[in-house]
Amino acid sequence: MEPDLARWLIAQRTAIERDAGALDAASAEAEALRRFRSFAVLALARGAATPSLEGLRAPLRRTARALDAWIAAVARLAPLELKAQAALAPLRAQFVAALAASQPARRAAGIVTASARRAVPGAIDRIADAFLAADAESGAIVDANPAACALLGLARPELLARELS
């Protein structure tokens, strides 16, 4: 528990948000950040806590970037004796893992049924032209067929770990 850090986070909320950069207040990432702040303060003040993610449909990558910016702002502004970054890193990991495992996040990420999961790659693999599928929001490559792998000289797992740009 880090009650001093929890109190400092509450007192410095406006300064932290200003330093972290503005998010659209109505965005899913902003809502996720609000829930992370509440979760972090509660966990720091009282010990173990569980993130509240009911109804949250936030894109995982953009949310993780927003959390990283917020934690970096906290680290810049917090007094050294609070060891803010070290205290917040495991809470960030717990929050992101819970968000990734939540049903709305899986639906928003396009997780499909098992039968569709087997049928779609088979169809894509039979296309003779190079084919790359990318997530429109994040720009991450989410699928590639053998022709694309051969054209780019990369194995499929290497392609899937890259941004389209």
C-alpha positions as CSV (number, residue, x, y, z in Angstrom):
1,M,0.0,0.0,0.0
2,E,1.1,3.5,-0.8
3,P,-1.4,5.9,0.8
4,D,0.8,8.9,0.4
5,L,1.0,8.4,-3.4
6,A,-2.8,7.8,-3.5
7,R,-3.4,11.2,-1.7
8,W,-0.9,12.9,-4.0
9,L,-2.6,11.5,-7.1
10,I,-5.9,12.9,-5.9
11,A,-4.5,16.3,-5.1
12,Q,-2.5,16.6,-8.3
13,R,-5.1,15.2,-10.7
14,T,-5.5,18.4,-12.8
15,A,-1.7,19.0,-13.1
16,I,-1.2,15.3,-14.1
17,E,-3.9,15.4,-16.8
18,R,-2.6,18.7,-18.2
19,D,1.0,17.2,-18.4
20,A,-0.3,13.9,-19.9
21,G,-2.0,15.6,-22.8
22,A,-5.7,16.0,-23.6
23,L,-8.0,13.1,-24.5
24,D,-11.4,13.6,-25.9
25,A,-13.5,13.5,-22.8
26,A,-16.2,11.4,-24.5
27,S,-13.7,8.8,-25.9
28,A,-13.5,5.3,-24.7
29,E,-9.8,5.8,-23.8
30,A,-10.7,8.7,-21.5
31,E,-13.3,6.6,-19.7
32,A,-10.7,3.8,-19.4
33,L,-8.2,6.3,-17.9
34,R,-10.9,7.5,-15.4
35,R,-11.5,4.0,-14.3
36,F,-7.7,3.3,-14.1
37,R,-7.2,6.3,-11.9
38,S,-10.0,5.2,-9.6
39,F,-8.6,1.7,-9.5
40,A,-5.0,2.9,-8.9
41,V,-6.0,5.2,-6.1
42,L,-8.1,2.5,-4.4
43,A,-5.3,-0.1,-4.8
44,L,-2.7,2.3,-3.5
45,A,-4.8,3.4,-0.5
46,R,-6.3,0.2,0.6
47,G,-4.4,-2.6,-1.0
48,A,-5.8,-5.2,-3.4
49,A,-8.4,-3.9,-5.8
50,T,-10.1,-5.1,-8.9
51,P,-10.6,-2.9,-11.9
52,S,-14.2,-1.9,-12.7
53,L,-14.6,-2.6,-16.4
54,E,-18.4,-3.2,-16.8
55,G,-19.6,-1.8,-20.1
56,L,-16.2,-0.4,-21.0
57,R,-15.4,-0.9,-24.7
58,A,-12.0,0.7,-25.1
59,P,-9.5,-0.2,-27.8
60,L,-6.6,-2.0,-26.0
61,R,-3.6,-0.4,-27.7
62,R,-4.9,3.2,-27.6
63,T,-5.9,2.7,-24.0
64,A,-2.5,1.3,-23.1
65,R,-0.9,4.4,-24.7
66,A,-3.1,6.7,-22.7
67,L,-2.2,4.9,-19.5
68,D,1.5,5.1,-20.4
69,A,1.2,8.9,-21.0
70,W,-0.6,9.4,-17.7
71,I,1.9,7.3,-15.8
72,A,4.8,9.2,-17.4
73,A,3.2,12.5,-16.4
74,V,2.9,11.2,-12.8
75,A,6.5,10.1,-12.9
76,R,7.6,13.6,-14.1
77,L,5.6,15.5,-11.5
78,A,5.7,13.2,-8.4
79,P,8.3,13.7,-5.7
80,L,11.1,11.1,-5.9
81,E,10.3,9.7,-2.5
82,L,6.8,8.5,-3.7
83,K,8.4,6.1,-6.3
84,A,5.3,6.6,-8.4
85,Q,6.3,4.8,-11.5
86,A,7.4,1.7,-9.6
87,A,4.1,1.6,-7.7
88,L,1.9,2.2,-10.8
89,A,3.6,-0.2,-13.3
90,P,2.1,-3.4,-11.8
91,L,-1.3,-1.7,-11.5
92,R,-1.2,-0.8,-15.2
93,A,-0.3,-4.3,-16.1
94,Q,-3.2,-5.7,-14.0
95,F,-5.6,-3.2,-15.6
96,V,-4.5,-3.9,-19.2
97,A,-4.7,-7.6,-18.6
98,A,-8.2,-7.3,-17.2
99,L,-9.3,-5.1,-20.1
100,A,-7.8,-7.5,-22.6
101,A,-9.7,-10.4,-21.0
102,S,-13.0,-8.6,-20.7
103,Q,-15.8,-9.7,-23.1
104,P,-16.6,-6.2,-24.5
105,A,-12.9,-5.7,-25.3
106,R,-12.7,-9.1,-27.0
107,R,-15.8,-8.2,-29.1
108,A,-14.4,-4.8,-29.9
109,A,-11.1,-6.4,-31.0
110,G,-13.0,-8.5,-33.5
111,I,-12.7,-11.9,-31.7
112,V,-14.7,-14.3,-33.8
113,T,-16.2,-17.7,-33.2
114,A,-14.2,-20.9,-33.6
115,S,-15.8,-22.0,-36.9
116,A,-15.2,-18.6,-38.5
117,R,-11.7,-18.6,-37.1
118,R,-10.9,-21.8,-39.0
119,A,-12.7,-20.8,-42.3
120,V,-11.3,-17.3,-42.9
121,P,-7.6,-18.2,-42.8
122,G,-8.2,-21.1,-45.2
123,A,-9.9,-18.7,-47.7
124,I,-7.2,-16.1,-47.3
125,D,-4.4,-18.6,-47.8
126,R,-5.9,-19.7,-51.1
127,I,-5.8,-16.2,-52.6
128,A,-2.9,-16.0,-55.2
129,D,-2.2,-12.3,-54.7
130,A,-0.5,-10.9,-51.7
131,F,-3.1,-10.1,-49.0
132,L,-2.6,-8.2,-45.7
133,A,-5.4,-7.5,-43.3
134,A,-4.9,-4.5,-40.9
135,D,-6.8,-3.2,-38.0
136,A,-8.3,0.1,-39.2
137,E,-7.9,1.8,-35.8
138,S,-4.4,0.7,-34.8
139,G,-2.8,0.0,-38.2
140,A,-1.5,-3.3,-36.9
141,I,-1.3,-6.2,-39.3
142,V,-3.8,-8.9,-38.1
143,D,-3.5,-11.4,-41.0
144,A,-1.4,-12.2,-44.0
145,N,-1.4,-14.9,-46.6
146,P,1.6,-16.9,-47.9
147,A,1.9,-14.8,-51.0
148,A,2.3,-11.6,-48.8
149,C,4.9,-13.4,-46.7
150,A,6.8,-14.5,-49.8
151,L,6.6,-11.0,-51.3
152,L,7.9,-9.3,-48.2
153,G,10.4,-12.0,-47.2
154,L,9.0,-12.4,-43.7
155,A,7.4,-15.3,-41.8
156,R,3.7,-14.8,-40.9
157,P,4.5,-14.3,-37.1
158,E,7.0,-11.5,-38.0
159,L,4.4,-9.8,-40.2
160,L,1.7,-10.0,-37.5
161,A,4.0,-8.2,-35.0
162,R,4.3,-5.1,-37.3
163,E,2.4,-2.0,-38.0
164,L,1.1,-1.6,-41.6
165,S,2.8,1.7,-42.1
